[in-house]
Amino acid sequence: MAIINGQPDNQIPITDRGFNYGDGVFTTAVVENGQLQHWPLHQQRLAEGLKRLRIPFEHWPSLLDSIKLQAMAHRQAVMKIIITRGSGGRGYTPPKEPQPNWVISVHDFPEKYVSWREQGIELGLSAVKLAKQPLLAGIKHLNRLEQVLVQQELQDKPYADALVCDTDGVMVETAMANLFWCKDDDWFTPELRQAGVAGVMRHRVLAAMHQQGIDCYPVRQMPMMLEQADSAFICNSVMGRVPVVRFQGQDFDRERYEQLEERLNLD
C-alpha cells in the first residue's frame, strides 16, 4: 500500500500529469533502522527539480511526517518519493494553479548491491545515447524512457551496468548511477550541464573530496578517457559506492578506490 497525499491508497487519477506526461520529479532513498537517510539532500534535489519545472509545492511538513511514519516500520528498505504537478491543464499546457500529488512507496532493499560493493562490477558501454536538454539536466524528473532502454539492453549483456553517453558521444553516467574515475593523482566525474542526473551520493562524494582536499574535475570526455583510467567507481544513494573492476577489457586498480574510500569516510 502506497501513501498518496498523506493517505494509504493504491490509486491515482488517470488525469495526473505525472502519469500522462512524466510531469514531476522523484527521489529514491535508503531507510535504515527506521529512519530515511540524508533526507535534507533528497529534499534539496526535489525542490530544485520542482523549481525547474515550475511546480509549486507547499506540503513539505506533511510529506516529512508521512516519510517518518513509513520509515519507522522498516529496518532496511528503499523509499521512493514522487511529486507530480497533479491533474489539469489542456494537453501539454499545464494548469495555471497546479494542485500537486505526492506519493510514497517502500520497497525491499536490493541485496545484489551488497555483493557489488564487496566484489565490484564490470561496466559495459551502452549503444543508447542521452538527449541533451540543459533545462532538465541534473534533475530526476519522471521521464526515464532513456534509462528503460538502457536497462532493456543490459538484459542481454554479461556486465551489470553500462556507461551511457550523450548524442555527442560524451560520457554522462551509467544506467543507474553516477561515475567517477582516477588518472594519476586526479579524480574526474562527468559534467552534467547537458544531460544526466546529479545524484545525492555524487553530491556527498564531491563534498567529502573537497573537505579532504582531493581534486575532482567535472569534465566532458569520451569513453576513451575511462579506458585509460587507473581506477573507477559508480555511485547512487541506494547502492552506495561500487568499484568498477573492468571496462572495455581494461582492468582497474581497486587499491586506489579503497584508498579513496578510507579518506572520504562516508557511510
N, C-alpha and C positions, 0 to 999 in steps of 0.2 A: 504494500500500500504506500503510495506516494503522499506527499503533503503539497497541496495546491492552495496557494494564498492562505496558508495557515491552517487548513482543514484537511483531514485524511480524505483522499479521493484518488481515483484512478482514471478520471475522465477530464478532458479539457475541451472547450468548444472547438468544433472543426473550423470555425471562422478565425481562430487565433492566428495571428500573422507569423508567429514562430513556426507553426505547422505549415502554413501556406508558402511563406517566402524565406524562412530562416531568419526572420526579423527579430533578432535578440542576441543574447550572449549567454555564456555558461562558463563554469569552472568546475574542476574536479579535485577533491582534496582527500587526504587521509584522515581517518578517525582512529585515534589510539587511546585506549583506556578511557573511553567515554568523552573524549574531547577532540574537536576538529583542530587540526594542526595548521598554524600560520594563517588564521582567518584574516588578520589585517591586510596581508599581502593579497589574498584572494579577493577581498572586498575592494581593495585599491584597483585591481585589474578589472573587476566587474564594473566599477564606477567609470573607469577610463573608457571601456567599451560602450557603456550606455551614453557617455558624453559624446563619443564619436558618432553614434547612431542617433543622437538627439532624442533619447528616450528618458523622460523624467521619471525618477523613482524615489519615493518618499517612505518606503516601507522597511528601511534598514533595521529599526528596532524589532519589528515583528518577525522579520526574516531571521535575525540573530536568535531570537527567543526559540523559534522553531528548530533552528540548527542545533542549539544546545540541547533541546529536548530529545531530538532524534539521535544525537551523538551519544547521549548518556546510556542508551540501550546497547551499545556495541563496544567490544574490547578492541577489535581491529576490523576496519571496513573502509569502503570508499564512498564518499558522499558527492553527488552531483547536484549542482545548484544552477537552475536555468531561470533567466528573466527574459520575458518576451515583451513586445510592445502591446500585446493584447489584441483584441478584435477591433474592427472598424476601418474606416478609410474606403476608398474606391480603387479597386485594382491595386497597383503598386503604390499609389498615393497614400501615405499614412494619415491617420486621423490627426486633427489639429490638437485635440486634447486626449492623448493616449491614456488608457487605463491598463497598466502593465499587469501581467500574470507572472507569478513566480512559483517554481516547482522545486521540491527537494526529494531526491530519491537516494536510497542507501543500497550498496551492492557489496558482494564478497570481495575481499582483497585478493588480487591475482597472485597466487602462490609462485607462479613462474618468475616473478620479479626477484624473489629471494635467491633462486639459483642463478639468475642473471647477474646479480650483484656479486655473488661469490665466484662465478666461473667466467664472467664476461660473455660477450656475444660477437658473432661475426656480422659485419654490416655489408649489405649489397648496395647497388646503385639502381634506383628506380627509373623506369622509362617515362613515368608520369612527370609532367612539368607543371609548376605552380604559376598561375597568372600573377602578374604584377598589378597591385592596386594599393597605392600609398595610403588612401583613406581608410583601408581596412587592415593594413599591415600591422602586426603586433597584437591585435585584439583577438580574443577567442569567440568569434561570432558563430551563429548556428549553421552557417553554410559550410559544410565539411565534405562536400562531394569529392573534392580532390583527394582527401585522406581516405575516403571509401575506396576510390580507385587504386590507391597505393596498397591498401590492405588486401584488396582482391588479388592484386599482382603477387603479393607476398605469399598467398596460399599455395602457390606452386613453386616456391623458391626454397633452397636449403638453408637460408640465413634468416635470422629472427627479425631484423629490421632493415630498412633501406634508406640511404641518403636520397633526398629529394632536392632538385634544383629548380630554379625559375626558368622562364622561357628564354633567357639569355644564357642558360647553362651554368649559372652561378649557384653555388651551394646555399641552401636556406635552412634546412632542418632535416629530421628523419620523419618517418611515417607517424611517429607518436612522441617525439622528443626533440629537445634542442641539442646542439652539437658543440663540443669543444675539442681542440686538438693542440698539440705542443710540437714545436720545431725548435731545436736547440734549447735556448733558455726562455723562449717566449710562448705564451698561450694565445690562441685565437678562437673566435667564435663568429659565425655568420652575422653580418649586419642584417637587420630586419626592417628596413625602412621601405622596402618594396613589396615584401611578401613574408609570410610565416607568422608564427605565434611566439610572442615574448612570454615564456613560461615563468611561473613563480619560482621554480627551482633555479632556473637560469638567473633570475634576479638575485637570489640568495647567493649563488656561486660568485657572481660578479662582485657583489658587495663584500663577501668574505675575501676574495682576491685583493680587492682594493685595500681592505683593512690590513692584510698581511704584506702589502707592498709587492704583490705579484702582478706583473704586467699582463694584461689580456686585451687584445685588439679586435674590435668588431671590424670584419673585412668582407669584401665581395671578391670571392676567389672561386676558381674552377675546381672540380674534384681532383685534378692532378696534385693540388696542394695537399689534400688529405692523404693521397697515396705516398707522398714524401714525408709525412709526419713521423715523429718519434713515438707519440702516444696520443690516445684519444679516448673520450668518453661521451656518453649521451645522458640526458637527464630530463626528468619531469617531476612534478610534485608527488606522484603516486609511486613510480618506480624508484625514485631517489636518483642516485648516480650509478651508472653502469659502465664498466670499462669496455672499450671496443678492442678485441684481441686481433681482429683481421679485417682488412678492407681491400677488395680487388686483388687478392693474393698477397697483400703486404701485411706482415705480422708486426704488431706494435709492442712496445716495451711497457709491460704492465707496471714495472717498478716505478716509472716516472709518475704514473697515475696514482699509485699508492703513496708516494711521497707528497703529492699534492693533497690527497685526502687527509693525511696526517696534519698538514699545515692548516688546511681550512677548518678542520674540526667541526664539521656540520653534522647534525643528527640525520 
